[in-house]
């Protein structure tokens, strides 16, 4: 399994976030990091994740899916969140 960061911006005012949040929660291992930023763990590729979320988006919305591994830095999160993130950054899916 690999960890991915997923960020999105639903551009139209009054967007319904339920579709995308339900799909992200369906990955099982997930962390709703902040606002429109999630970290998920999956065996899927970034392209497969993007394609599964695409039906929730309009033409003008923005989405980024990127694999997380290696180095990261953060501020303002507790020890438990930091450990969760470190554990996922150290995993390699080769």
TIVO-2410 file (N, C-alpha, C; in nm, 3 decimals):
# residues 94
REC num residu      c1      c2      c3 atome chaine
REC   1      X   0.085  -0.118   0.000     N      A
REC   1      X   0.000   0.000   0.000    CA      A
REC   1      X   0.088   0.123   0.000     C      A
REC   2      X   0.038   0.227  -0.061     N      A
REC   2      X   0.109   0.355  -0.065    CA      A
REC   2      X   0.018   0.463  -0.011     C      A
REC   3      X   0.078   0.569   0.038     N      A
REC   3      X   0.004   0.685   0.088    CA      A
REC   3      X   0.001   0.792  -0.020     C      A
REC   4      X  -0.113   0.857  -0.034     N      A
REC   4      X  -0.131   0.964  -0.132    CA      A
REC   4      X  -0.192   1.085  -0.064     C      A
REC   5      X  -0.148   1.202  -0.105     N      A
REC   5      X  -0.214   1.325  -0.061    CA      A
REC   5      X  -0.312   1.362  -0.172     C      A
REC   6      X  -0.431   1.396  -0.132     N      A
REC   6      X  -0.537   1.436  -0.226    CA      A
REC   6      X  -0.584   1.574  -0.184     C      A
REC   7      X  -0.575   1.668  -0.277     N      A
REC   7      X  -0.625   1.803  -0.251    CA      A
REC   7      X  -0.719   1.841  -0.365     C      A
REC   8      X  -0.820   1.918  -0.330     N      A
REC   8      X  -0.917   1.958  -0.432    CA      A
REC   8      X  -0.970   2.096  -0.400     C      A
REC   9      X  -1.018   2.160  -0.504     N      A
REC   9      X  -1.083   2.290  -0.491    CA      A
REC   9      X  -1.207   2.286  -0.578     C      A
REC  10      X  -1.323   2.281  -0.514     N      A
REC  10      X  -1.449   2.282  -0.586    CA      A
REC  10      X  -1.487   2.428  -0.606     C      A
REC  11      X  -1.475   2.475  -0.728     N      A
REC  11      X  -1.477   2.617  -0.760    CA      A
REC  11      X  -1.614   2.683  -0.750     C      A
REC  12      X  -1.719   2.612  -0.784     N      A
REC  12      X  -1.853   2.672  -0.784    CA      A
REC  12      X  -1.903   2.689  -0.641     C      A
REC  13      X  -1.953   2.805  -0.610     N      A
REC  13      X  -2.005   2.831  -0.476    CA      A
REC  13      X  -2.123   2.738  -0.446     C      A
REC  14      X  -2.127   2.689  -0.322     N      A
REC  14      X  -2.237   2.603  -0.282    CA      A
REC  14      X  -2.222   2.459  -0.325     C      A
REC  15      X  -2.099   2.418  -0.361     N      A
REC  15      X  -2.075   2.281  -0.406    CA      A
REC  15      X  -2.112   2.181  -0.296     C      A
REC  16      X  -2.154   2.065  -0.339     N      A
REC  16      X  -2.185   1.955  -0.249    CA      A
REC  16      X  -2.060   1.869  -0.234     C      A
REC  17      X  -1.998   1.871  -0.117     N      A
REC  17      X  -1.875   1.798  -0.092    CA      A
REC  17      X  -1.899   1.651  -0.056     C      A
REC  18      X  -2.023   1.612  -0.039     N      A
REC  18      X  -2.055   1.477   0.008    CA      A
REC  18      X  -1.998   1.370  -0.084     C      A
REC  19      X  -2.008   1.385  -0.213     N      A
REC  19      X  -1.961   1.285  -0.308    CA      A
REC  19      X  -1.812   1.258  -0.289     C      A
REC  20      X  -1.732   1.362  -0.291     N      A
REC  20      X  -1.587   1.342  -0.283    CA      A
REC  20      X  -1.544   1.295  -0.144     C      A
REC  21      X  -1.606   1.347  -0.040     N      A
REC  21      X  -1.567   1.303   0.095    CA      A
REC  21      X  -1.606   1.157   0.118     C      A
REC  22      X  -1.720   1.115   0.069     N      A
REC  22      X  -1.760   0.974   0.084    CA      A
REC  22      X  -1.665   0.882   0.009     C      A
REC  23      X  -1.623   0.923  -0.110     N      A
REC  23      X  -1.529   0.840  -0.187    CA      A
REC  23      X  -1.394   0.832  -0.116     C      A
REC  24      X  -1.347   0.942  -0.060     N      A
REC  24      X  -1.219   0.941   0.011    CA      A
REC  24      X  -1.228   0.856   0.137     C      A
REC  25      X  -1.339   0.864   0.208     N      A
REC  25      X  -1.358   0.782   0.328    CA      A
REC  25      X  -1.363   0.633   0.293     C      A
REC  26      X  -1.409   0.601   0.173     N      A
REC  26      X  -1.422   0.461   0.133    CA      A
REC  26      X  -1.287   0.392   0.118     C      A
REC  27      X  -1.179   0.468   0.115     N      A
REC  27      X  -1.046   0.407   0.106    CA      A
REC  27      X  -1.006   0.339   0.237     C      A
REC  28      X  -1.084   0.357   0.340     N      A
REC  28      X  -1.057   0.289   0.467    CA      A
REC  28      X  -0.955   0.365   0.550     C      A
REC  29      X  -0.828   0.351   0.516     N      A
REC  29      X  -0.724   0.424   0.588    CA      A
REC  29      X  -0.714   0.564   0.528     C      A
REC  30      X  -0.763   0.661   0.603     N      A
REC  30      X  -0.765   0.798   0.553    CA      A
REC  30      X  -0.750   0.895   0.671     C      A
REC  31      X  -0.705   1.014   0.638     N      A
REC  31      X  -0.695   1.121   0.737    CA      A
REC  31      X  -0.740   1.248   0.667     C      A
REC  32      X  -0.845   1.309   0.718     N      A
REC  32      X  -0.892   1.437   0.667    CA      A
REC  32      X  -0.807   1.544   0.735     C      A
REC  33      X  -0.698   1.576   0.672     N      A
REC  33      X  -0.592   1.658   0.729    CA      A
REC  33      X  -0.639   1.799   0.759     C      A
REC  34      X  -0.701   1.863   0.660     N      A
REC  34      X  -0.753   1.998   0.679    CA      A
REC  34      X  -0.833   2.037   0.555     C      A
REC  35      X  -0.937   2.116   0.575     N      A
REC  35      X  -1.018   2.166   0.463    CA      A
REC  35      X  -1.040   2.065   0.353     C      A
REC  36      X  -0.977   2.089   0.240     N      A
REC  36      X  -0.989   2.002   0.123    CA      A
REC  36      X  -0.861   1.923   0.100     C      A
REC  37      X  -0.798   1.879   0.208     N      A
REC  37      X  -0.673   1.803   0.199    CA      A
REC  37      X  -0.690   1.672   0.276     C      A
REC  38      X  -0.665   1.562   0.209     N      A
REC  38      X  -0.677   1.429   0.268    CA      A
REC  38      X  -0.549   1.350   0.241     C      A
REC  39      X  -0.522   1.253   0.326     N      A
REC  39      X  -0.421   1.152   0.298    CA      A
REC  39      X  -0.493   1.018   0.304     C      A
REC  40      X  -0.472   0.938   0.200     N      A
REC  40      X  -0.534   0.806   0.194    CA      A
REC  40      X  -0.425   0.703   0.170     C      A
REC  41      X  -0.456   0.579   0.204     N      A
REC  41      X  -0.366   0.468   0.179    CA      A
REC  41      X  -0.439   0.369   0.089     C      A
REC  42      X  -0.372   0.325  -0.018     N      A
REC  42      X  -0.437   0.238  -0.115    CA      A
REC  42      X  -0.334   0.166  -0.201     C      A
REC  43      X  -0.379   0.063  -0.269     N      A
REC  43      X  -0.295  -0.005  -0.368    CA      A
REC  43      X  -0.315   0.055  -0.507     C      A
REC  44      X  -0.409   0.146  -0.521     N      A
REC  44      X  -0.435   0.210  -0.650    CA      A
REC  44      X  -0.324   0.307  -0.686     C      A
REC  45      X  -0.316   0.342  -0.814     N      A
REC  45      X  -0.222   0.443  -0.862    CA      A
REC  45      X  -0.286   0.581  -0.848     C      A
REC  46      X  -0.206   0.684  -0.864     N      A
REC  46      X  -0.258   0.821  -0.861    CA      A
REC  46      X  -0.364   0.841  -0.969     C      A
REC  47      X  -0.340   0.785  -1.086     N      A
REC  47      X  -0.436   0.797  -1.197    CA      A
REC  47      X  -0.568   0.729  -1.162     C      A
REC  48      X  -0.561   0.611  -1.102     N      A
REC  48      X  -0.684   0.540  -1.064    CA      A
REC  48      X  -0.761   0.617  -0.957     C      A
REC  49      X  -0.691   0.676  -0.862     N      A
REC  49      X  -0.758   0.756  -0.760    CA      A
REC  49      X  -0.825   0.877  -0.825     C      A
REC  50      X  -0.749   0.947  -0.909     N      A
REC  50      X  -0.806   1.063  -0.979    CA      A
REC  50      X  -0.933   1.024  -1.055     C      A
REC  51      X  -0.924   0.914  -1.128     N      A
REC  51      X  -1.038   0.872  -1.208    CA      A
REC  51      X  -1.158   0.833  -1.123     C      A
REC  52      X  -1.134   0.778  -1.002     N      A
REC  52      X  -1.247   0.743  -0.916    CA      A
REC  52      X  -1.314   0.867  -0.856     C      A
REC  53      X  -1.238   0.975  -0.839     N      A
REC  53      X  -1.292   1.099  -0.783    CA      A
REC  53      X  -1.353   1.190  -0.889     C      A
REC  54      X  -1.313   1.171  -1.013     N      A
REC  54      X  -1.355   1.258  -1.123    CA      A
REC  54      X  -1.506   1.279  -1.135     C      A
REC  55      X  -1.589   1.176  -1.115     N      A
REC  55      X  -1.734   1.197  -1.125    CA      A
REC  55      X  -1.789   1.298  -1.024     C      A
REC  56      X  -1.715   1.327  -0.918     N      A
REC  56      X  -1.760   1.422  -0.816    CA      A
REC  56      X  -1.726   1.567  -0.853     C      A
REC  57      X  -1.652   1.585  -0.960     N      A
REC  57      X  -1.600   1.717  -0.994    CA      A
REC  57      X  -1.669   1.777  -1.116     C      A
REC  58      X  -1.675   1.909  -1.117     N      A
REC  58      X  -1.722   1.982  -1.235    CA      A
REC  58      X  -1.602   2.016  -1.323     C      A
REC  59      X  -1.629   2.068  -1.442     N      A
REC  59      X  -1.525   2.103  -1.539    CA      A
REC  59      X  -1.421   2.201  -1.484     C      A
REC  60      X  -1.462   2.293  -1.398     N      A
REC  60      X  -1.371   2.398  -1.351    CA      A
REC  60      X  -1.308   2.366  -1.215     C      A
REC  61      X  -1.335   2.249  -1.157     N      A
REC  61      X  -1.277   2.212  -1.029    CA      A
REC  61      X  -1.131   2.170  -1.047     C      A
REC  62      X  -1.058   2.170  -0.936     N      A
REC  62      X  -0.917   2.132  -0.939    CA      A
REC  62      X  -0.895   2.015  -0.844     C      A
REC  63      X  -0.803   1.925  -0.884     N      A
REC  63      X  -0.774   1.807  -0.806    CA      A
REC  63      X  -0.627   1.772  -0.823     C      A
REC  64      X  -0.560   1.738  -0.714     N      A
REC  64      X  -0.422   1.689  -0.717    CA      A
REC  64      X  -0.415   1.562  -0.635     C      A
REC  65      X  -0.356   1.458  -0.693     N      A
REC  65      X  -0.330   1.332  -0.624    CA      A
REC  65      X  -0.182   1.304  -0.640     C      A
REC  66      X  -0.109   1.291  -0.528     N      A
REC  66      X   0.035   1.268  -0.535    CA      A
REC  66      X   0.076   1.167  -0.431     C      A
REC  67      X   0.166   1.076  -0.470     N      A
REC  67      X   0.217   0.976  -0.375    CA      A
REC  67      X   0.305   1.043  -0.270     C      A
REC  68      X   0.289   1.000  -0.147     N      A
REC  68      X   0.370   1.051  -0.036    CA      A
REC  68      X   0.472   0.946   0.005     C      A
REC  69      X   0.597   0.983   0.007     N      A
REC  69      X   0.698   0.896   0.066    CA      A
REC  69      X   0.823   0.979   0.090     C      A
REC  70      X   0.898   0.939   0.190     N      A
REC  70      X   1.022   1.009   0.217    CA      A
REC  70      X   1.007   1.118   0.321     C      A
REC  71      X   1.048   1.237   0.283     N      A
REC  71      X   1.059   1.349   0.376    CA      A
REC  71      X   0.936   1.438   0.375     C      A
REC  72      X   0.901   1.489   0.493     N      A
REC  72      X   0.793   1.586   0.507    CA      A
REC  72      X   0.817   1.666   0.635     C      A
REC  73      X   0.756   1.779   0.643     N      A
REC  73      X   0.762   1.862   0.764    CA      A
REC  73      X   0.624   1.920   0.788     C      A
REC  74      X   0.590   1.939   0.915     N      A
REC  74      X   0.459   1.993   0.948    CA      A
REC  74      X   0.466   2.068   1.079     C      A
REC  75      X   0.360   2.138   1.108     N      A
REC  75      X   0.352   2.218   1.228    CA      A
REC  75      X   0.207   2.223   1.273     C      A
REC  76      X   0.185   2.214   1.402     N      A
REC  76      X   0.050   2.231   1.455    CA      A
REC  76      X  -0.030   2.104   1.472     C      A
REC  77      X   0.030   1.989   1.440     N      A
REC  77      X  -0.039   1.862   1.459    CA      A
REC  77      X   0.019   1.792   1.581     C      A
REC  78      X  -0.062   1.713   1.648     N      A
REC  78      X  -0.019   1.644   1.769    CA      A
REC  78      X   0.072   1.525   1.741     C      A
REC  79      X   0.122   1.466   1.848     N      A
REC  79      X   0.213   1.351   1.837    CA      A
REC  79      X   0.147   1.234   1.764     C      A
REC  80      X   0.021   1.210   1.794     N      A
REC  80      X  -0.049   1.097   1.731    CA      A
REC  80      X  -0.059   1.116   1.579     C      A
REC  81      X  -0.097   1.237   1.536     N      A
REC  81      X  -0.104   1.264   1.392    CA      A
REC  81      X   0.035   1.256   1.329     C      A
REC  82      X   0.135   1.308   1.399     N      A
REC  82      X   0.271   1.303   1.346    CA      A
REC  82      X   0.319   1.160   1.327     C      A
REC  83      X   0.289   1.074   1.423     N      A
REC  83      X   0.329   0.933   1.412    CA      A
REC  83      X   0.255   0.867   1.295     C      A
REC  84      X   0.126   0.893   1.283     N      A
REC  84      X   0.047   0.836   1.174    CA      A
REC  84      X   0.110   0.872   1.040     C      A
REC  85      X   0.144   0.999   1.024     N      A
REC  85      X   0.202   1.045   0.899    CA      A
REC  85      X   0.341   0.986   0.876     C      A
REC  86      X   0.425   0.986   0.977     N      A
REC  86      X   0.560   0.928   0.964    CA      A
REC  86      X   0.552   0.782   0.922     C      A
REC  87      X   0.459   0.706   0.981     N      A
REC  87      X   0.444   0.565   0.945    CA      A
REC  87      X   0.413   0.549   0.797     C      A
REC  88      X   0.330   0.635   0.743     N      A
REC  88      X   0.293   0.623   0.603    CA      A
REC  88      X   0.403   0.673   0.509     C      A
REC  89      X   0.477   0.771   0.551     N      A
REC  89      X   0.587   0.823   0.469    CA      A
REC  89      X   0.699   0.719   0.454     C      A
REC  90      X   0.713   0.634   0.552     N      A
REC  90      X   0.820   0.536   0.549    CA      A
REC  90      X   0.785   0.413   0.467     C      A
REC  91      X   0.658   0.391   0.438     N      A
REC  91      X   0.617   0.275   0.360    CA      A
REC  91      X   0.656   0.295   0.214     C      A
REC  92      X   0.698   0.188   0.152     N      A
REC  92      X   0.731   0.190   0.010    CA      A
REC  92      X   0.648   0.081  -0.059     C      A
REC  93      X   0.587   0.114  -0.167     N      A
REC  93      X   0.507   0.014  -0.242    CA      A
REC  93      X   0.575  -0.012  -0.375     C      A
REC  94      X   0.671  -0.099  -0.375     N      A
REC  94      X   0.743  -0.131  -0.501    CA      A
REC  94      X   0.709  -0.270  -0.545     C      A
***
